[in-house]
Amino acid sequence: MNRINLLRRAVENRKQYLIRELRKNFVTKESDQLNEWTLSDLENEWKNYKKRCEEEIG
């Protein structure tokens, strides 16, 4: 049971980190809805953002 709580806390911490970063960098116009997104959705959005940044740099 303790492992489940640790995993759940780790997932929530990662989600909150990604939400802060996405909002800070104005990545999506749906920033009000980010709390409803899954971790997978947030990770995909973050990866897409990082990829766009790399393409812009060269």
Secondary structure by P-SEA (a helix, b strand, c coil): caaaaaaaaaaaaaaaaaaaaaaaacccccccccccccaaaaaaaaaaaaaaaaaaac
